[in-house]
Amino acid sequence: MKHRWHEKIDHPKSPLELLITDFLAKVDEGTKLFEEKFGNRNILRLWRSGKIEHCGQTTNGIQHELHGVGCAIHLPSESVNFDYGSNKKINGFDVWRLYIYALDRPLVYELLRQENTKKEFKELVLLKTIKKYLHLMTYIYSTQLTHRNKFIL
């Protein structure tokens, strides 16, 4: 099939890009549950003000564990651990959290090795597929970039 010059042709996603997409979708799913129960996706302030415990049940079978600037969400069959970004953003990640997320899903990411993940992560940074937030150890996937995001190139 021929493509016209103005049509966008997507390149196939790498295993790490698929992992990033999966990770961010799971964070989105979990924080939507927070919004339903607590009225906000970022529940750190509720914890720090003493309105909720740092560990608790969000809904039936779903637990949350708040820490520092982030949260671990324990779903019935899997978990996801993430940090909240500036302005309550939930779209950041780092190589360690991605690797831990992949380890929790050995059937899906069975060939993923930590060394390969770090290497591919660096390659995606060089290709500007992922970008680093300014002054944070968090990255953002380039498909989510807006003019408001501040990142190191």
mmCIF file of the C-alpha atoms, coordinates in Angstrom:
data_MODEL
# 
_entry.id   MODEL 
# 
loop_
_atom_site.group_PDB 
_atom_site.id 
_atom_site.type_symbol 
_atom_site.label_atom_id 
_atom_site.label_alt_id 
_atom_site.label_comp_id 
_atom_site.label_asym_id 
_atom_site.label_entity_id 
_atom_site.label_seq_id 
_atom_site.pdbx_PDB_ins_code 
_atom_site.Cartn_x 
_atom_site.Cartn_y 
_atom_site.Cartn_z 
_atom_site.occupancy 
_atom_site.B_iso_or_equiv 
_atom_site.pdbx_formal_charge 
_atom_site.auth_seq_id 
_atom_site.auth_comp_id 
_atom_site.auth_asym_id 
_atom_site.auth_atom_id 
_atom_site.pdbx_PDB_model_num 
ATOM 1   C CA . MET A 1 1   ? 0.000   0.000   0.000  1.00 0.00 ? 1   MET A CA 1 
ATOM 2   C CA . LYS A 1 2   ? 1.380   3.408   -0.966 1.00 0.00 ? 2   LYS A CA 1 
ATOM 3   C CA . HIS A 1 3   ? 1.291   6.283   1.493  1.00 0.00 ? 3   HIS A CA 1 
ATOM 4   C CA . ARG A 1 4   ? 0.849   9.889   0.504  1.00 0.00 ? 4   ARG A CA 1 
ATOM 5   C CA . TRP A 1 5   ? 3.596   12.296  1.494  1.00 0.00 ? 5   TRP A CA 1 
ATOM 6   C CA . HIS A 1 6   ? 1.462   13.965  4.178  1.00 0.00 ? 6   HIS A CA 1 
ATOM 7   C CA . GLU A 1 7   ? 0.363   10.737  5.872  1.00 0.00 ? 7   GLU A CA 1 
ATOM 8   C CA . LYS A 1 8   ? 2.152   9.791   9.048  1.00 0.00 ? 8   LYS A CA 1 
ATOM 9   C CA . ILE A 1 9   ? 3.779   6.365   8.963  1.00 0.00 ? 9   ILE A CA 1 
ATOM 10  C CA . ASP A 1 10  ? 4.314   4.974   12.457 1.00 0.00 ? 10  ASP A CA 1 
ATOM 11  C CA . HIS A 1 11  ? 7.483   3.019   13.062 1.00 0.00 ? 11  HIS A CA 1 
ATOM 12  C CA . PRO A 1 12  ? 7.106   -0.298  14.869 1.00 0.00 ? 12  PRO A CA 1 
ATOM 13  C CA . LYS A 1 13  ? 7.417   0.135   18.602 1.00 0.00 ? 13  LYS A CA 1 
ATOM 14  C CA . SER A 1 14  ? 10.401  -1.408  20.346 1.00 0.00 ? 14  SER A CA 1 
ATOM 15  C CA . PRO A 1 15  ? 9.866   -3.790  23.292 1.00 0.00 ? 15  PRO A CA 1 
ATOM 16  C CA . LEU A 1 16  ? 10.774  -0.945  25.661 1.00 0.00 ? 16  LEU A CA 1 
ATOM 17  C CA . GLU A 1 17  ? 8.278   1.420   24.009 1.00 0.00 ? 17  GLU A CA 1 
ATOM 18  C CA . LEU A 1 18  ? 5.589   -1.247  24.419 1.00 0.00 ? 18  LEU A CA 1 
ATOM 19  C CA . LEU A 1 19  ? 6.585   -1.586  28.077 1.00 0.00 ? 19  LEU A CA 1 
ATOM 20  C CA . ILE A 1 20  ? 6.381   2.203   28.561 1.00 0.00 ? 20  ILE A CA 1 
ATOM 21  C CA . THR A 1 21  ? 2.933   2.306   26.957 1.00 0.00 ? 21  THR A CA 1 
ATOM 22  C CA . ASP A 1 22  ? 1.746   -0.596  29.121 1.00 0.00 ? 22  ASP A CA 1 
ATOM 23  C CA . PHE A 1 23  ? 3.193   0.969   32.299 1.00 0.00 ? 23  PHE A CA 1 
ATOM 24  C CA . LEU A 1 24  ? 1.555   4.352   31.659 1.00 0.00 ? 24  LEU A CA 1 
ATOM 25  C CA . ALA A 1 25  ? -1.794  2.702   30.857 1.00 0.00 ? 25  ALA A CA 1 
ATOM 26  C CA . LYS A 1 26  ? -1.689  0.806   34.166 1.00 0.00 ? 26  LYS A CA 1 
ATOM 27  C CA . VAL A 1 27  ? -0.849  4.004   36.095 1.00 0.00 ? 27  VAL A CA 1 
ATOM 28  C CA . ASP A 1 28  ? -3.756  5.707   34.336 1.00 0.00 ? 28  ASP A CA 1 
ATOM 29  C CA . GLU A 1 29  ? -6.103  2.828   35.212 1.00 0.00 ? 29  GLU A CA 1 
ATOM 30  C CA . GLY A 1 30  ? -5.084  2.850   38.882 1.00 0.00 ? 30  GLY A CA 1 
ATOM 31  C CA . THR A 1 31  ? -5.262  6.608   39.332 1.00 0.00 ? 31  THR A CA 1 
ATOM 32  C CA . LYS A 1 32  ? -8.730  6.682   37.770 1.00 0.00 ? 32  LYS A CA 1 
ATOM 33  C CA . LEU A 1 33  ? -9.801  4.515   40.706 1.00 0.00 ? 33  LEU A CA 1 
ATOM 34  C CA . PHE A 1 34  ? -8.325  7.129   43.065 1.00 0.00 ? 34  PHE A CA 1 
ATOM 35  C CA . GLU A 1 35  ? -10.317 9.814   41.297 1.00 0.00 ? 35  GLU A CA 1 
ATOM 36  C CA . GLU A 1 36  ? -13.522 7.788   41.676 1.00 0.00 ? 36  GLU A CA 1 
ATOM 37  C CA . LYS A 1 37  ? -12.981 7.141   45.387 1.00 0.00 ? 37  LYS A CA 1 
ATOM 38  C CA . PHE A 1 38  ? -11.121 10.256  46.583 1.00 0.00 ? 38  PHE A CA 1 
ATOM 39  C CA . GLY A 1 39  ? -12.028 12.847  43.939 1.00 0.00 ? 39  GLY A CA 1 
ATOM 40  C CA . ASN A 1 40  ? -8.415  13.252  42.805 1.00 0.00 ? 40  ASN A CA 1 
ATOM 41  C CA . ARG A 1 41  ? -5.834  11.160  40.968 1.00 0.00 ? 41  ARG A CA 1 
ATOM 42  C CA . ASN A 1 42  ? -3.013  12.493  43.137 1.00 0.00 ? 42  ASN A CA 1 
ATOM 43  C CA . ILE A 1 43  ? -3.771  11.402  46.694 1.00 0.00 ? 43  ILE A CA 1 
ATOM 44  C CA . LEU A 1 44  ? -0.455  12.448  48.281 1.00 0.00 ? 44  LEU A CA 1 
ATOM 45  C CA . ARG A 1 45  ? -1.965  15.555  49.870 1.00 0.00 ? 45  ARG A CA 1 
ATOM 46  C CA . LEU A 1 46  ? -4.720  13.463  51.473 1.00 0.00 ? 46  LEU A CA 1 
ATOM 47  C CA . TRP A 1 47  ? -2.070  11.224  53.019 1.00 0.00 ? 47  TRP A CA 1 
ATOM 48  C CA . ARG A 1 48  ? 0.119   14.099  54.184 1.00 0.00 ? 48  ARG A CA 1 
ATOM 49  C CA . SER A 1 49  ? -2.855  15.890  55.754 1.00 0.00 ? 49  SER A CA 1 
ATOM 50  C CA . GLY A 1 50  ? -3.816  12.717  57.637 1.00 0.00 ? 50  GLY A CA 1 
ATOM 51  C CA . LYS A 1 51  ? -7.104  12.170  55.785 1.00 0.00 ? 51  LYS A CA 1 
ATOM 52  C CA . ILE A 1 52  ? -6.015  8.728   54.541 1.00 0.00 ? 52  ILE A CA 1 
ATOM 53  C CA . GLU A 1 53  ? -3.383  6.217   55.664 1.00 0.00 ? 53  GLU A CA 1 
ATOM 54  C CA . HIS A 1 54  ? -0.291  5.684   53.545 1.00 0.00 ? 54  HIS A CA 1 
ATOM 55  C CA . CYS A 1 55  ? -1.434  2.086   52.941 1.00 0.00 ? 55  CYS A CA 1 
ATOM 56  C CA . GLY A 1 56  ? -5.054  1.240   52.335 1.00 0.00 ? 56  GLY A CA 1 
ATOM 57  C CA . GLN A 1 57  ? -7.737  -0.256  50.175 1.00 0.00 ? 57  GLN A CA 1 
ATOM 58  C CA . THR A 1 58  ? -8.913  1.822   47.234 1.00 0.00 ? 58  THR A CA 1 
ATOM 59  C CA . THR A 1 59  ? -11.648 -0.544  46.082 1.00 0.00 ? 59  THR A CA 1 
ATOM 60  C CA . ASN A 1 60  ? -12.340 -4.256  46.440 1.00 0.00 ? 60  ASN A CA 1 
ATOM 61  C CA . GLY A 1 61  ? -9.076  -6.099  45.943 1.00 0.00 ? 61  GLY A CA 1 
ATOM 62  C CA . ILE A 1 62  ? -7.086  -2.989  45.034 1.00 0.00 ? 62  ILE A CA 1 
ATOM 63  C CA . GLN A 1 63  ? -4.576  -1.614  47.526 1.00 0.00 ? 63  GLN A CA 1 
ATOM 64  C CA . HIS A 1 64  ? -2.470  1.542   47.460 1.00 0.00 ? 64  HIS A CA 1 
ATOM 65  C CA . GLU A 1 65  ? 0.800   2.284   49.216 1.00 0.00 ? 65  GLU A CA 1 
ATOM 66  C CA . LEU A 1 66  ? 1.965   5.897   49.164 1.00 0.00 ? 66  LEU A CA 1 
ATOM 67  C CA . HIS A 1 67  ? 5.662   6.763   49.436 1.00 0.00 ? 67  HIS A CA 1 
ATOM 68  C CA . GLY A 1 68  ? 7.676   9.954   49.094 1.00 0.00 ? 68  GLY A CA 1 
ATOM 69  C CA . VAL A 1 69  ? 6.339   11.511  45.904 1.00 0.00 ? 69  VAL A CA 1 
ATOM 70  C CA . GLY A 1 70  ? 4.691   8.407   44.517 1.00 0.00 ? 70  GLY A CA 1 
ATOM 71  C CA . CYS A 1 71  ? 2.473   5.418   44.956 1.00 0.00 ? 71  CYS A CA 1 
ATOM 72  C CA . ALA A 1 72  ? 2.371   1.671   44.452 1.00 0.00 ? 72  ALA A CA 1 
ATOM 73  C CA . ILE A 1 73  ? -0.981  0.357   43.275 1.00 0.00 ? 73  ILE A CA 1 
ATOM 74  C CA . HIS A 1 74  ? -1.567  -3.331  43.947 1.00 0.00 ? 74  HIS A CA 1 
ATOM 75  C CA . LEU A 1 75  ? -4.226  -4.760  41.668 1.00 0.00 ? 75  LEU A CA 1 
ATOM 76  C CA . PRO A 1 76  ? -5.472  -8.342  42.149 1.00 0.00 ? 76  PRO A CA 1 
ATOM 77  C CA . SER A 1 77  ? -3.003  -9.804  39.647 1.00 0.00 ? 77  SER A CA 1 
ATOM 78  C CA . GLU A 1 78  ? -0.272  -7.169  39.300 1.00 0.00 ? 78  GLU A CA 1 
ATOM 79  C CA . SER A 1 79  ? 1.265   -3.999  40.704 1.00 0.00 ? 79  SER A CA 1 
ATOM 80  C CA . VAL A 1 80  ? 2.561   -0.700  39.362 1.00 0.00 ? 80  VAL A CA 1 
ATOM 81  C CA . ASN A 1 81  ? 4.814   1.727   41.251 1.00 0.00 ? 81  ASN A CA 1 
ATOM 82  C CA . PHE A 1 82  ? 5.192   5.308   40.023 1.00 0.00 ? 82  PHE A CA 1 
ATOM 83  C CA . ASP A 1 83  ? 6.078   8.823   41.120 1.00 0.00 ? 83  ASP A CA 1 
ATOM 84  C CA . TYR A 1 84  ? 3.791   11.800  40.665 1.00 0.00 ? 84  TYR A CA 1 
ATOM 85  C CA . GLY A 1 85  ? 5.336   14.541  38.539 1.00 0.00 ? 85  GLY A CA 1 
ATOM 86  C CA . SER A 1 86  ? 5.028   18.287  38.806 1.00 0.00 ? 86  SER A CA 1 
ATOM 87  C CA . ASN A 1 87  ? 1.502   19.683  38.529 1.00 0.00 ? 87  ASN A CA 1 
ATOM 88  C CA . LYS A 1 88  ? 0.064   16.289  39.585 1.00 0.00 ? 88  LYS A CA 1 
ATOM 89  C CA . LYS A 1 89  ? 1.244   14.603  36.379 1.00 0.00 ? 89  LYS A CA 1 
ATOM 90  C CA . ILE A 1 90  ? 1.122   10.813  36.196 1.00 0.00 ? 90  ILE A CA 1 
ATOM 91  C CA . ASN A 1 91  ? 2.903   10.288  32.879 1.00 0.00 ? 91  ASN A CA 1 
ATOM 92  C CA . GLY A 1 92  ? 6.501   10.001  34.077 1.00 0.00 ? 92  GLY A CA 1 
ATOM 93  C CA . PHE A 1 93  ? 8.702   6.932   34.481 1.00 0.00 ? 93  PHE A CA 1 
ATOM 94  C CA . ASP A 1 94  ? 12.290  5.860   34.986 1.00 0.00 ? 94  ASP A CA 1 
ATOM 95  C CA . VAL A 1 95  ? 14.246  2.806   33.896 1.00 0.00 ? 95  VAL A CA 1 
ATOM 96  C CA . TRP A 1 96  ? 14.134  1.155   37.345 1.00 0.00 ? 96  TRP A CA 1 
ATOM 97  C CA . ARG A 1 97  ? 10.339  1.388   37.688 1.00 0.00 ? 97  ARG A CA 1 
ATOM 98  C CA . LEU A 1 98  ? 9.894   0.044   34.165 1.00 0.00 ? 98  LEU A CA 1 
ATOM 99  C CA . TYR A 1 99  ? 12.196  -2.876  34.909 1.00 0.00 ? 99  TYR A CA 1 
ATOM 100 C CA . ILE A 1 100 ? 10.364  -3.739  38.160 1.00 0.00 ? 100 ILE A CA 1 
ATOM 101 C CA . TYR A 1 101 ? 7.051   -3.483  36.292 1.00 0.00 ? 101 TYR A CA 1 
ATOM 102 C CA . ALA A 1 102 ? 8.350   -5.906  33.643 1.00 0.00 ? 102 ALA A CA 1 
ATOM 103 C CA . LEU A 1 103 ? 9.558   -8.369  36.303 1.00 0.00 ? 103 LEU A CA 1 
ATOM 104 C CA . ASP A 1 104 ? 5.992   -8.490  37.634 1.00 0.00 ? 104 ASP A CA 1 
ATOM 105 C CA . ARG A 1 105 ? 4.883   -9.725  34.164 1.00 0.00 ? 105 ARG A CA 1 
ATOM 106 C CA . PRO A 1 106 ? 7.347   -12.482 33.214 1.00 0.00 ? 106 PRO A CA 1 
ATOM 107 C CA . LEU A 1 107 ? 5.036   -14.065 30.637 1.00 0.00 ? 107 LEU A CA 1 
ATOM 108 C CA . VAL A 1 108 ? 4.704   -10.781 28.752 1.00 0.00 ? 108 VAL A CA 1 
ATOM 109 C CA . TYR A 1 109 ? 8.258   -9.478  29.126 1.00 0.00 ? 109 TYR A CA 1 
ATOM 110 C CA . GLU A 1 110 ? 10.156  -12.759 29.519 1.00 0.00 ? 110 GLU A CA 1 
ATOM 111 C CA . LEU A 1 111 ? 13.189  -11.731 27.462 1.00 0.00 ? 111 LEU A CA 1 
ATOM 112 C CA . LEU A 1 112 ? 13.686  -8.352  29.101 1.00 0.00 ? 112 LEU A CA 1 
ATOM 113 C CA . ARG A 1 113 ? 17.009  -8.069  30.889 1.00 0.00 ? 113 ARG A CA 1 
ATOM 114 C CA . GLN A 1 114 ? 18.074  -5.159  33.063 1.00 0.00 ? 114 GLN A CA 1 
ATOM 115 C CA . GLU A 1 115 ? 21.226  -4.445  31.013 1.00 0.00 ? 115 GLU A CA 1 
ATOM 116 C CA . ASN A 1 116 ? 19.249  -4.442  27.766 1.00 0.00 ? 116 ASN A CA 1 
ATOM 117 C CA . THR A 1 117 ? 16.561  -2.236  29.286 1.00 0.00 ? 117 THR A CA 1 
ATOM 118 C CA . LYS A 1 118 ? 19.137  0.352   30.371 1.00 0.00 ? 118 LYS A CA 1 
ATOM 119 C CA . LYS A 1 119 ? 20.835  0.246   26.954 1.00 0.00 ? 119 LYS A CA 1 
ATOM 120 C CA . GLU A 1 120 ? 17.582  0.614   25.021 1.00 0.00 ? 120 GLU A CA 1 
ATOM 121 C CA . PHE A 1 121 ? 16.444  3.342   27.431 1.00 0.00 ? 121 PHE A CA 1 
ATOM 122 C CA . LYS A 1 122 ? 19.596  5.366   26.637 1.00 0.00 ? 122 LYS A CA 1 
ATOM 123 C CA . GLU A 1 123 ? 19.006  4.820   22.907 1.00 0.00 ? 123 GLU A CA 1 
ATOM 124 C CA . LEU A 1 124 ? 15.432  6.123   23.193 1.00 0.00 ? 124 LEU A CA 1 
ATOM 125 C CA . VAL A 1 125 ? 16.752  9.202   25.019 1.00 0.00 ? 125 VAL A CA 1 
ATOM 126 C CA . LEU A 1 126 ? 19.286  9.816   22.225 1.00 0.00 ? 126 LEU A CA 1 
ATOM 127 C CA . LEU A 1 127 ? 16.523  9.413   19.619 1.00 0.00 ? 127 LEU A CA 1 
ATOM 128 C CA . LYS A 1 128 ? 14.376  11.848  21.659 1.00 0.00 ? 128 LYS A CA 1 
ATOM 129 C CA . THR A 1 129 ? 11.633  9.223   21.848 1.00 0.00 ? 129 THR A CA 1 
ATOM 130 C CA . ILE A 1 130 ? 11.688  9.771   25.592 1.00 0.00 ? 130 ILE A CA 1 
ATOM 131 C CA . LYS A 1 131 ? 12.795  12.969  27.285 1.00 0.00 ? 131 LYS A CA 1 
ATOM 132 C CA . LYS A 1 132 ? 13.921  13.861  30.758 1.00 0.00 ? 132 LYS A CA 1 
ATOM 133 C CA . TYR A 1 133 ? 12.021  16.313  32.918 1.00 0.00 ? 133 TYR A CA 1 
ATOM 134 C CA . LEU A 1 134 ? 14.132  19.254  34.029 1.00 0.00 ? 134 LEU A CA 1 
ATOM 135 C CA . HIS A 1 135 ? 15.577  18.741  37.559 1.00 0.00 ? 135 HIS A CA 1 
ATOM 136 C CA . LEU A 1 136 ? 13.850  15.369  38.023 1.00 0.00 ? 136 LEU A CA 1 
ATOM 137 C CA . MET A 1 137 ? 14.921  11.776  37.503 1.00 0.00 ? 137 MET A CA 1 
ATOM 138 C CA . THR A 1 138 ? 11.696  11.168  35.606 1.00 0.00 ? 138 THR A CA 1 
ATOM 139 C CA . TYR A 1 139 ? 11.193  10.776  31.867 1.00 0.00 ? 139 TYR A CA 1 
ATOM 140 C CA . ILE A 1 140 ? 8.226   11.318  29.580 1.00 0.00 ? 140 ILE A CA 1 
ATOM 141 C CA . TYR A 1 141 ? 7.322   9.452   26.393 1.00 0.00 ? 141 TYR A CA 1 
ATOM 142 C CA . SER A 1 142 ? 7.551   11.832  23.428 1.00 0.00 ? 142 SER A CA 1 
ATOM 143 C CA . THR A 1 143 ? 4.032   11.020  22.188 1.00 0.00 ? 143 THR A CA 1 
ATOM 144 C CA . GLN A 1 144 ? 2.776   12.811  25.310 1.00 0.00 ? 144 GLN A CA 1 
ATOM 145 C CA . LEU A 1 145 ? 4.857   15.964  24.963 1.00 0.00 ? 145 LEU A CA 1 
ATOM 146 C CA . THR A 1 146 ? 3.201   19.350  24.998 1.00 0.00 ? 146 THR A CA 1 
ATOM 147 C CA . HIS A 1 147 ? 4.694   22.820  24.875 1.00 0.00 ? 147 HIS A CA 1 
ATOM 148 C CA . ARG A 1 148 ? 4.311   23.069  28.667 1.00 0.00 ? 148 ARG A CA 1 
ATOM 149 C CA . ASN A 1 149 ? 6.576   20.109  29.486 1.00 0.00 ? 149 ASN A CA 1 
ATOM 150 C CA . LYS A 1 150 ? 10.080  21.110  30.510 1.00 0.00 ? 150 LYS A CA 1 
ATOM 151 C CA . PHE A 1 151 ? 12.737  18.596  29.635 1.00 0.00 ? 151 PHE A CA 1 
ATOM 152 C CA . ILE A 1 152 ? 16.457  18.264  29.109 1.00 0.00 ? 152 ILE A CA 1 
ATOM 153 C CA . LEU A 1 153 ? 17.455  17.541  25.534 1.00 0.00 ? 153 LEU A CA 1 
# 
